[in-house]
């Protein structure tokens, strides 16, 4: 015992408390605010490549939801998928003659230009759901396959590529 009456074990435990606090903060930060996520597959080419590591922003989606054309990460069963929001809750989405219409109004879709999109579709997005598509529309399992995704399935938004370092930066 030292001159304050504390045992050696208690002194060691007290010295470790700051490290436990730091670890707890990191775990909470990673779980509830931001975390890395990996792009798997080619469905978001040319915007994102297979293997890109991105930073997932969990909190901003929980606070504000997603806007049209945001890139989101969705919990699809046993896998996470990364897609672009095309339809918001309550929207009527239509592709006709390669042109996007939202609620009957023509909308520029700049993310499909490199690969084209010739499939016609018409869908009404239910309340609390989002309609998402991959940028590589010809090679993407998205809302055309799974249907609109409930907001509870969306983990967060992402637009920052961390790795590979030569591709570091924001993606829109």
Kinemage of the C-alpha trace (Angstrom):
@kinemage 1
@onewidth
@group {chain A} dominant
@subgroup {mainchain}
@vectorlist {calphas} color= white
{ca unk a 1} P 0.000 0.000 0.000
{ca unk a 2} L 1.117 3.534 -0.671
{ca unk a 3} L 0.963 6.368 1.806
{ca unk a 4} L -2.653 7.198 0.796
{ca unk a 5} L -3.780 3.692 1.637
{ca unk a 6} L -4.501 2.585 -1.963
{ca unk a 7} L -3.488 -0.868 -3.082
{ca unk a 8} L -1.218 -1.387 -6.084
{ca unk a 9} L -4.128 -2.947 -8.029
{ca unk a 10} L -6.349 0.083 -7.460
{ca unk a 11} L -3.546 2.396 -8.602
{ca unk a 12} L -3.162 0.392 -11.824
{ca unk a 13} L -6.914 0.404 -12.405
{ca unk a 14} L -7.078 4.182 -11.931
{ca unk a 15} L -4.230 4.658 -14.405
{ca unk a 16} L -6.114 2.606 -17.029
{ca unk a 17} L -9.403 4.550 -16.764
{ca unk a 18} L -8.410 7.227 -19.360
{ca unk a 19} L -7.587 4.477 -21.885
{ca unk a 20} L -10.948 2.787 -21.322
{ca unk a 21} L -12.680 6.144 -21.836
{ca unk a 22} L -10.785 6.713 -25.106
{ca unk a 23} L -11.693 3.234 -26.367
{ca unk a 24} L -15.353 3.784 -25.430
{ca unk a 25} L -15.427 7.121 -27.249
{ca unk a 26} L -13.905 5.552 -30.381
{ca unk a 27} L -16.430 2.694 -30.328
{ca unk a 28} L -19.369 5.076 -29.865
{ca unk a 29} L -18.049 7.422 -32.557
{ca unk a 30} L -17.594 4.542 -35.024
{ca unk a 31} L -20.984 3.008 -34.222
{ca unk a 32} L -23.142 6.109 -34.232
{ca unk a 33} L -21.433 8.903 -36.146
{ca unk a 34} L -18.951 7.861 -38.870
{ca unk a 35} L -17.375 4.598 -39.941
{ca unk a 36} L -15.476 3.279 -42.978
{ca unk a 37} L -17.356 1.264 -45.602
{ca unk a 38} L -16.060 -0.650 -48.632
{ca unk a 39} L -17.542 -0.513 -52.137
{ca unk a 40} L -18.154 -4.043 -53.414
{ca unk a 41} L -18.850 -4.555 -57.109
{ca unk a 42} L -19.163 -2.362 -60.174
{ca unk a 43} L -22.708 -1.030 -59.790
{ca unk a 44} L -21.568 2.540 -59.018
{ca unk a 45} L -19.042 2.910 -61.868
{ca unk a 46} L -18.007 5.515 -63.044
{ca unk a 47} L -18.484 7.361 -59.720
{ca unk a 48} L -17.098 4.649 -57.427
{ca unk a 49} L -14.870 1.673 -58.087
{ca unk a 50} L -14.886 -1.795 -56.580
{ca unk a 51} L -12.686 -1.711 -53.482
{ca unk a 52} L -12.969 2.003 -52.715
{ca unk a 53} L -13.023 2.679 -48.978
{ca unk a 54} L -15.429 5.477 -48.084
{ca unk a 55} L -16.399 7.319 -44.942
{ca unk a 56} L -20.008 6.618 -43.937
{ca unk a 57} L -21.835 9.506 -42.254
{ca unk a 58} L -24.461 7.917 -40.028
{ca unk a 59} L -25.666 10.912 -38.063
{ca unk a 60} L -26.562 13.315 -40.901
{ca unk a 61} L -28.933 10.757 -42.449
{ca unk a 62} L -30.586 10.174 -39.067
{ca unk a 63} L -31.018 13.929 -38.587
{ca unk a 64} L -31.907 15.092 -42.111
{ca unk a 65} L -32.621 12.055 -44.278
{ca unk a 66} L -31.326 11.887 -47.841
{ca unk a 67} L -31.675 14.220 -50.788
{ca unk a 68} L -32.099 13.201 -54.399
{ca unk a 69} L -28.805 11.952 -55.862
{ca unk a 70} L -27.139 11.384 -52.463
{ca unk a 71} L -25.064 8.205 -52.230
{ca unk a 72} L -26.371 5.983 -49.436
{ca unk a 73} L -25.370 2.730 -47.768
{ca unk a 74} L -28.195 0.236 -47.308
{ca unk a 75} L -28.422 -2.814 -45.098
{ca unk a 76} L -29.682 -5.463 -47.517
{ca unk a 77} L -29.840 -8.629 -45.471
{ca unk a 78} L -26.333 -9.997 -45.053
{ca unk a 79} L -24.648 -7.329 -47.155
{ca unk a 80} L -24.259 -3.588 -47.374
{ca unk a 81} L -24.988 -2.024 -50.746
{ca unk a 82} L -24.071 1.446 -51.955
{ca unk a 83} L -26.483 3.195 -54.334
{ca unk a 84} L -27.721 6.623 -55.397
{ca unk a 85} L -31.067 8.037 -54.232
{ca unk a 86} L -33.328 8.716 -57.206
{ca unk a 87} L -36.756 8.823 -55.546
{ca unk a 88} L -37.697 10.355 -52.209
{ca unk a 89} L -40.670 9.319 -50.049
{ca unk a 90} L -43.910 10.078 -51.911
{ca unk a 91} L -42.255 10.748 -55.300
{ca unk a 92} L -43.521 9.418 -58.598
{ca unk a 93} L -40.455 8.301 -60.551
{ca unk a 94} L -40.488 7.617 -64.247
{ca unk a 95} L -37.822 6.921 -66.836
{ca unk a 96} L -39.136 7.315 -70.361
{ca unk a 97} L -36.943 7.431 -73.466
{ca unk a 98} L -33.812 7.608 -71.227
{ca unk a 99} L -35.146 10.701 -69.433
{ca unk a 100} L -35.879 10.935 -65.692
{ca unk a 101} L -39.182 12.449 -64.586
{ca unk a 102} L -39.925 13.189 -60.950
{ca unk a 103} L -43.537 13.956 -60.113
{ca unk a 104} L -44.169 14.546 -63.817
{ca unk a 105} L -41.311 17.043 -64.257
{ca unk a 106} L -38.207 16.349 -66.328
{ca unk a 107} L -35.100 16.168 -64.128
{ca unk a 108} L -31.463 16.095 -65.260
{ca unk a 109} L -29.796 12.820 -64.212
{ca unk a 110} L -26.071 13.540 -64.652
{ca unk a 111} L -24.966 10.239 -63.123
{ca unk a 112} L -26.147 8.007 -65.921
{ca unk a 113} L -24.551 9.696 -68.937
{ca unk a 114} L -21.559 7.406 -69.361
{ca unk a 115} L -23.554 4.199 -69.442
{ca unk a 116} L -26.984 5.298 -70.635
{ca unk a 117} L -30.275 4.017 -69.298
{ca unk a 118} L -32.752 2.699 -71.776
{ca unk a 119} L -35.116 0.803 -69.474
{ca unk a 120} L -38.487 2.481 -69.012
{ca unk a 121} L -39.924 2.369 -65.514
{ca unk a 122} L -42.664 3.984 -63.503
{ca unk a 123} L -42.945 3.737 -59.728
{ca unk a 124} L -44.575 5.533 -56.820
{ca unk a 125} L -42.219 5.656 -53.813
{ca unk a 126} L -44.094 4.778 -50.599
{ca unk a 127} L -43.969 6.899 -47.455
{ca unk a 128} L -40.719 6.407 -45.479
{ca unk a 129} L -39.037 4.694 -48.464
{ca unk a 130} L -36.333 5.637 -50.973
{ca unk a 131} L -35.886 4.484 -54.552
{ca unk a 132} L -32.201 3.905 -55.319
{ca unk a 133} L -30.255 2.970 -58.435
{ca unk a 134} L -26.616 2.206 -59.151
{ca unk a 135} L -24.844 4.635 -61.478
{ca unk a 136} L -23.937 1.691 -63.707
{ca unk a 137} L -27.621 1.052 -64.399
{ca unk a 138} L -26.962 -1.938 -66.678
{ca unk a 139} L -25.063 -3.788 -63.949
{ca unk a 140} L -26.788 -3.012 -60.661
{ca unk a 141} L -29.085 -4.802 -58.261
{ca unk a 142} L -31.005 -1.904 -56.795
{ca unk a 143} L -34.622 -0.815 -56.259
{ca unk a 144} L -35.528 -2.359 -59.610
{ca unk a 145} L -34.590 -5.715 -58.031
{ca unk a 146} L -35.443 -5.208 -54.360
{ca unk a 147} L -38.086 -2.482 -54.541
{ca unk a 148} L -37.930 0.788 -52.618
{ca unk a 149} L -35.934 0.646 -49.370
{ca unk a 150} L -37.440 1.657 -46.042
{ca unk a 151} L -35.551 4.474 -44.326
{ca unk a 152} L -34.696 2.082 -41.475
{ca unk a 153} L -32.595 0.047 -43.949
{ca unk a 154} L -30.448 3.035 -44.835
{ca unk a 155} L -27.451 3.225 -42.527
{ca unk a 156} L -26.166 6.584 -43.714
{ca unk a 157} L -24.817 8.723 -46.522
{ca unk a 158} L -21.364 8.701 -48.033
{ca unk a 159} L -19.466 10.921 -50.414
{ca unk a 160} L -15.822 10.797 -49.283
{ca unk a 161} L -13.414 8.241 -50.770
{ca unk a 162} L -10.545 7.571 -48.353
{ca unk a 163} L -8.745 4.803 -50.260
{ca unk a 164} L -7.038 4.252 -52.622
{ca unk a 165} L -5.199 7.460 -51.825
{ca unk a 166} L -4.928 8.487 -55.480
{ca unk a 167} L -8.780 8.625 -55.571
{ca unk a 168} L -9.126 10.474 -52.256
{ca unk a 169} L -11.869 13.107 -52.318
{ca unk a 170} L -15.567 13.870 -52.476
{ca unk a 171} L -17.903 12.087 -54.883
{ca unk a 172} L -21.266 13.430 -55.877
